[in-house]
Amino acid sequence: FSSDNNYSTGAFSLEAGYEPDSLNLITLSGWVNIQKMLSHYDITETFWNTDHVKTVEMLEPTVRTNRYNTFSGELAYQKTFRNDGGILTFSYSIDGNPNSTDNNIIVKPVLNYPDYHRHSFNTEHTIQQISQIDYFATLRKKHQIEAGGKYTLRSHVADSQDELWDFEARSWVIDNSNVNDLDYKQHIFAAYASYGYKFSKVTLKAGTRMEYTLNRGLSKSASGDITFDNSNFNIVPYFNAAWQIDPKSSLALSYTRRLDRPSVSYLNPFIFEESPYSRMHGNPDLRTVVSDALTLTYRTVGDQWDLMARTYGSLCNNKIEYLSVVGSDGVKVSTYENAVVYDHIDCMVSVGWNPSGKFNLQVSGDVGYNSYYAPTLDQRNGGWNWYVSASGNASLGRGATAFASGGAYGGDITLQRTYYGVDYE
């Protein structure tokens, strides 16, 4: 396998604000980012049977063009009240990413495989719109209240075209069997409220968020249209406690339930042929991933140094994993499933040293363990991951500054993949 990739990118951004008085503020912001990647692949695939006899060999020169375009904009109004200092905010935002993939797969047979040429073109347009209202106030310097609501609408349209080259007729033939288009909308209704209280050295805060998610999609293919609906209702509690041990040290404990919704690319059942022996598709039946996380953080500072130590752990019973199964025909089919029980724990330490105003050094390290178990596949995997990094800068005088950074990390673990290598940066 070898590849040659060429990238081109461009971006534009805008920020504006209007403040008619000290109690009212209107802001506008937005940006556009355009990216294109042209890739040339030279792939050799060889297959052996269980007797170690070579059965198939092919060369696959492939050309792929990916366009990743994104845009974002937000309009917000903020109102501050004189009596309690409360802040009320209304906001509307829109984000989009019109993307496309143009894939040309050519097979030059070496052993026991016919000539093959497939061209597929897929466009995806996703637009997300969010309307939100939030209120925050501090009462009598000890009580904090927050409340708000949010409505999110995600719209997605995917269209594709697949064609095979007829070597005898020397023309393209539309192949609808490998096409699966998608029209999709996701509605998310959310409301939250929290209360906080500040003692002399201890601050407590607790709250909850309720979310109802409705997914509706229409999958269009040669075999017929498929309409799918699924919905999720989740209650997300959270609790934070912070203790100011002394003016230079603090300890914080937090618990939260976290939601991770599958992206549209995970849901899209479009069948993407990576090669004649490898295919992948999304899964429209995916559910929201729910995990419970606990974090303990300690911070302390000295005259010339600072230290932070953190321990983080999470438990999840329906993690989405990218799973691959090889069928009796030798074709690997990959998709996403809520199939994994996932446990994670890690410890991180970060130390900063600033002996003078002209030099500072920051060193960080993290080590964690991941455990994966898929009951339906009866597969397990687990392993360690870690990283260390260091950065520093020094003032050279007359406005000049020297900066250096470096790091190393390793241990990339999933259910069906274990990477023991070490990467440097």
ChimeraX attribute file (.defattr): number of C-alpha atoms within 10 A of each C-alpha:
attribute: neighborCount
match mode: 1-to-1
recipient: residues
	/A:1	10
	/A:2	9
	/A:3	12
	/A:4	10
	/A:5	11
	/A:6	10
	/A:7	11
	/A:8	10
	/A:9	12
	/A:10	10
	/A:11	12
	/A:12	10
	/A:13	12
	/A:14	10
	/A:15	11
	/A:16	10
	/A:17	13
	/A:18	11
	/A:19	12
	/A:20	9
	/A:21	7
	/A:22	8
	/A:23	13
	/A:24	15
	/A:25	16
	/A:26	17
	/A:27	15
	/A:28	17
	/A:29	15
	/A:30	17
	/A:31	15
	/A:32	17
	/A:33	15
	/A:34	17
	/A:35	15
	/A:36	17
	/A:37	15
	/A:38	15
	/A:39	16
	/A:40	16
	/A:41	16
	/A:42	13
	/A:43	15
	/A:44	15
	/A:45	14
	/A:46	12
	/A:47	14
	/A:48	11
	/A:49	9
	/A:50	7
	/A:51	6
	/A:52	8
	/A:53	9
	/A:54	13
	/A:55	12
	/A:56	15
	/A:57	17
	/A:58	20
	/A:59	17
	/A:60	21
	/A:61	18
	/A:62	21
	/A:63	18
	/A:64	18
	/A:65	17
	/A:66	18
	/A:67	20
	/A:68	16
	/A:69	19
	/A:70	19
	/A:71	18
	/A:72	18
	/A:73	18
	/A:74	18
	/A:75	17
	/A:76	18
	/A:77	18
	/A:78	18
	/A:79	17
	/A:80	18
	/A:81	12
	/A:82	9
	/A:83	6
	/A:84	11
	/A:85	14
	/A:86	17
	/A:87	18
	/A:88	18
	/A:89	17
	/A:90	16
	/A:91	18
	/A:92	18
	/A:93	18
	/A:94	18
	/A:95	18
	/A:96	19
	/A:97	20
	/A:98	18
	/A:99	19
	/A:100	20
	/A:101	17
	/A:102	17
	/A:103	21
	/A:104	19
	/A:105	20
	/A:106	20
	/A:107	22
	/A:108	16
	/A:109	15
	/A:110	15
	/A:111	14
	/A:112	10
	/A:113	13
	/A:114	11
	/A:115	13
	/A:116	16
	/A:117	19
	/A:118	22
	/A:119	21
	/A:120	21
	/A:121	18
	/A:122	20
	/A:123	17
	/A:124	21
	/A:125	17
	/A:126	19
	/A:127	18
	/A:128	17
	/A:129	18
	/A:130	16
	/A:131	17
	/A:132	17
	/A:133	18
	/A:134	18
	/A:135	18
	/A:136	17
	/A:137	18
	/A:138	16
	/A:139	12
	/A:140	8
	/A:141	9
	/A:142	12
	/A:143	16
	/A:144	18
	/A:145	17
	/A:146	17
	/A:147	18
	/A:148	18
	/A:149	17
	/A:150	17
	/A:151	17
	/A:152	19
	/A:153	16
	/A:154	19
	/A:155	19
	/A:156	21
	/A:157	19
	/A:158	23
	/A:159	17
	/A:160	21
	/A:161	17
	/A:162	20
	/A:163	20
	/A:164	16
	/A:165	18
	/A:166	14
	/A:167	11
	/A:168	6
	/A:169	8
	/A:170	8
	/A:171	11
	/A:172	15
	/A:173	13
	/A:174	16
	/A:175	16
	/A:176	14
	/A:177	12
	/A:178	17
	/A:179	24
	/A:180	27
	/A:181	23
	/A:182	24
	/A:183	18
	/A:184	23
	/A:185	20
	/A:186	19
	/A:187	17
	/A:188	18
	/A:189	15
	/A:190	19
	/A:191	18
	/A:192	18
	/A:193	18
	/A:194	18
	/A:195	15
	/A:196	18
	/A:197	17
	/A:198	15
	/A:199	10
	/A:200	8
	/A:201	12
	/A:202	15
	/A:203	17
	/A:204	19
	/A:205	18
	/A:206	17
	/A:207	18
	/A:208	17
	/A:209	18
	/A:210	15
	/A:211	19
	/A:212	15
	/A:213	17
	/A:214	16
	/A:215	17
	/A:216	16
	/A:217	21
	/A:218	19
	/A:219	20
	/A:220	19
	/A:221	18
	/A:222	12
	/A:223	10
	/A:224	8
	/A:225	13
	/A:226	12
	/A:227	12
	/A:228	13
	/A:229	14
	/A:230	14
	/A:231	14
	/A:232	13
	/A:233	14
	/A:234	16
	/A:235	16
	/A:236	18
	/A:237	18
	/A:238	19
	/A:239	18
	/A:240	17
	/A:241	18
	/A:242	19
	/A:243	17
	/A:244	15
	/A:245	13
	/A:246	9
	/A:247	9
	/A:248	12
	/A:249	16
	/A:250	18
	/A:251	18
	/A:252	18
	/A:253	17
	/A:254	18
	/A:255	18
	/A:256	19
	/A:257	20
	/A:258	19
	/A:259	15
	/A:260	12
	/A:261	15
	/A:262	18
	/A:263	11
	/A:264	22
	/A:265	16
	/A:266	20
	/A:267	21
	/A:268	25
	/A:269	22
	/A:270	24
	/A:271	19
	/A:272	21
	/A:273	18
	/A:274	13
	/A:275	17
	/A:276	16
	/A:277	13
	/A:278	15
	/A:279	16
	/A:280	18
	/A:281	19
	/A:282	21
	/A:283	18
	/A:284	24
	/A:285	17
	/A:286	19
	/A:287	19
	/A:288	20
	/A:289	16
	/A:290	18
	/A:291	19
	/A:292	18
	/A:293	18
	/A:294	18
	/A:295	18
	/A:296	17
	/A:297	18
	/A:298	17
	/A:299	17
	/A:300	17
	/A:301	16
	/A:302	12
	/A:303	9
	/A:304	12
	/A:305	15
	/A:306	17
	/A:307	18
	/A:308	18
	/A:309	18
	/A:310	18
	/A:311	18
	/A:312	16
	/A:313	17
	/A:314	19
	/A:315	18
	/A:316	19
	/A:317	18
	/A:318	19
	/A:319	23
	/A:320	23
	/A:321	18
	/A:322	16
	/A:323	17
	/A:324	15
	/A:325	12
	/A:326	12
	/A:327	9
	/A:328	7
	/A:329	7
	/A:330	12
	/A:331	14
	/A:332	16
	/A:333	18
	/A:334	18
	/A:335	19
	/A:336	21
	/A:337	21
	/A:338	19
	/A:339	21
	/A:340	22
	/A:341	18
	/A:342	23
	/A:343	19
	/A:344	17
	/A:345	18
	/A:346	18
	/A:347	18
	/A:348	18
	/A:349	17
	/A:350	18
	/A:351	17
	/A:352	20
	/A:353	18
	/A:354	16
	/A:355	12
	/A:356	9
	/A:357	9
	/A:358	12
	/A:359	16
	/A:360	18
	/A:361	17
	/A:362	18
	/A:363	18
	/A:364	18
	/A:365	18
	/A:366	18
	/A:367	18
	/A:368	18
	/A:369	17
	/A:370	20
	/A:371	19
	/A:372	24
	/A:373	20
	/A:374	20
	/A:375	11
	/A:376	8
	/A:377	11
	/A:378	7
	/A:379	12
	/A:380	15
	/A:381	16
	/A:382	19
	/A:383	16
	/A:384	18
	/A:385	18
	/A:386	18
	/A:387	18
	/A:388	18
	/A:389	17
	/A:390	17
	/A:391	15
	/A:392	17
	/A:393	15
	/A:394	16
	/A:395	14
	/A:396	11
	/A:397	8
	/A:398	6
	/A:399	6
	/A:400	8
	/A:401	12
	/A:402	10
	/A:403	11
	/A:404	10
	/A:405	13
	/A:406	12
	/A:407	15
	/A:408	14
	/A:409	18
	/A:410	17
	/A:411	20
	/A:412	16
	/A:413	19
	/A:414	20
	/A:415	21
	/A:416	14
	/A:417	11
	/A:418	14
	/A:419	12
	/A:420	13
	/A:421	9
	/A:422	12
	/A:423	11
	/A:424	11
	/A:425	8
